[in-house]
Amino acid sequence: MRKIAYQTSHLAAQTTRERATFRLGATFAALRHPNYRLWFLGQLISLVGTWMQTTAQGFFIYELTGSPVYLGVVGFAAGVPTWLFTLYGGVVADRMARRTLLMLTQSFMMLLAGILALLTFSGAVQAWHIVLLAFLLGTANAFDAPARLAFVLELVPREDLTNAVALNSTMFNAATAVGPAVAGMAYAAFGPGWCFTINALSFIAVILALWRMQLQTVPKLSSHRRALDDIRQGFSFVRSDLIVRTLVLYLAAVSFLGMGFVTLMPAWAVKVLGGGATTNGWLQSARGVGALVGALLTATLAQRAIRGKLIAIGTFAFPLALFGFAFIRWLPLSLAALVVIGLSLMIYMNNSNSVVQTQTPDELRGRVLSIYSLSFFGLMPVGSLVAGWLAAHLGEAPTVQIAALLLATCSVMVWLKAPQVRRVA
């Protein structure tokens, strides 16, 4: 009897270990592919630097000007190129080698970070310098974002696409969790210049990763067609597909209404919570921790036919958590609320991204993803500008409360008008 009991116990333990191994393998399935491993590691290092600069730059401009309006101005300057160039960036991403395009955009971003670091160390930096560099960085991002999103299918087979999209968000949000916290401490100890320098150096990792990849040749669009005709073809597809159209429109609402609180974070840390640069870093990192958990959850559940349900959960949880955050005045509870905000936002965005990609034909992917990028990055600066203006007149907390209520209304409309979204498998 003891032998039978021992064998039964041993078998149960082995089964438990096998299940844990299977879940872990499912979570990181895309990392089986060498090209994706290179991409993951290079981007992770680069994104930590990017978030260090983003966090330090926001607090730096607030120190220089003392105005929440200027926070919105910088966000607006970074986003204007999205409107000007993103759609054409999608056409370029379908016409030329995406690796080549990404190496060019990443190199340009490295140059801009280096210029900002030099201006800061020299003491010559002024607010208008930061606004101009933000505009140039936004220009690079307008070409980088469609290529980066469409590049995933060159790194993994289609069956691992959802997992790769989720792992992309995992590395992005791992950087969001680490970068701002490190930036807050580095800013307090050494000043903003070192944050900008570290970001410039971090681009070397992703450029080297792109250079080392072994990629198959991907057919490209004929360049004899007019770019405007290619852009129209992308819009035509988005209009004709109810699910893609709904996801793009709701993402635009999230960008315009739901992301203003990120712009206001430096002012929130000082005026609402009575902190400084370190507090600002912790707030940004808390959102990143939640987003990291949401990305890992999406990666783990990638093989299950519940993407529509996860999208529905995200659309309601995000505005409700944001509304609650606006009433909190205690730092530990604010951090907990931001974890929930980051988690729910990432559940929506990851699953939305993968649904849009799988719904889109290969030959249209760059252009459709440029529209998807435009809906998010294009409206974010407008929302940032409005949030900064409202915060200057109404205060930070009422601004976030109003935005959360309006976004919750949009969530209800999606639930009522597009039930097909929550049924997506």
Phi, psi and omega in degrees: 000318180298321180296318179296317180297319179296316180297319179297315179296318180296319179295319180296318179296319179296318179298319179297317179296320180295319178296319179297319178296320179296316180296319179295319178296322179294322181296322185245033185302320184295337181288355175292340186264123187305318181296321180291326177298317177300314180299315183299311183292315180298315180294322181300313180296315182296320183290329174300316177296319180300315180290330174298315180292316182302314181293313181294321182295318179298314180289325180297315180292328177290324176293321182293322188250332184067020186233128173293337178297320181294329174300319177292324180297316179296316177299322179294317180297323179291334185265341181304316179299336177301316179292324186282324194235345189297317181297318176292327176300325176294321177295316179299321180294334177272345186259330184239168180299123185293326177299315179299316180298317181294322179295323178292313182294319180294323178295320179294320177298321178298319179297316181297318178296321178296319179297316179297320178297315180297317178298320182290314180296326182284345182081005182271353186296138176230166184301322183291332175299315182295321179296315180296315180294327176295322177296316180293323176295321176297325177297315177297319180296329181297328176269331183286318189298309179299320179295319181295318180293315182286340184292339186302319183288351172273350183256333182223157173289164186301326183292342178255011184298310182300318178296319180294319177299316179294320179291328172303315178292328178298313181292323178299316184276337169297318176294323178295326180286322186270313188304307181298321179296316178295320179298318180300316179289319180294321179298313181295326185273319190236346182099168186289335185302321180290328176298319180291324179294314179300321179297316180301316180291330184293337180293338179301324183297313184286327178295317177296321179297316178297319182296326185276351184290145173255102187246149173278154178288131180251129179300140182243162177296150171292135180276004181280340178283154177289141179300324181296323178294321177295320179296317179300322180297320177296315178296322180300317179295316181299317179296325187280341183254110185302317184294311180297316180300316181295316181295321179293316181293320179291324176298323176297320178295319177300316182295313184287317186262325192264346185257000179298330181297332178293318178299323184277359188301316178301317178293324179297317181299322184275307189276323184271317185256355176068031182252206181214214183297321180294318177299317177301318179297317179295322178297314179297320182292323180299318176298321179295322178298314178298318179295324177297316177297318179296321179293317178295322178297316178297318179298319180294323184267009188301329183274356180266147186273060184227022184299320179298320178295320178295321177299316180298318178299314181297321183295332179265323184292323183297305181295327179293317178294323179295320179296318178295320180302324185295343182260355187270138179235009181248125188305309181302320179288327175298319179296319179297318179296322179291329174298315179295319178300311180297320180297310184293322178296319183287327176301317178293309189293320180297311182290325175297314179301312183293324178294315179300318181294318182286338178278346189260133175298150184305318186288347180253359192300315181300316182288319178295320179289336173291322176293318177300316178295319180298321181297332180266302185285335181286321182272343180300314179295325177295316177297323178296317180296315179295317180297317178297319179294315179295321180297324179292333183259323184253337187106158184295314185297310178300326179299314180292322179298315180297315181299318181296320180293319178295320179292323176299324176297319177297324179297318178297319180297320177298317180299319184277321188268338184225066180297340179299332183298312183286354177262000181297132181272000000 
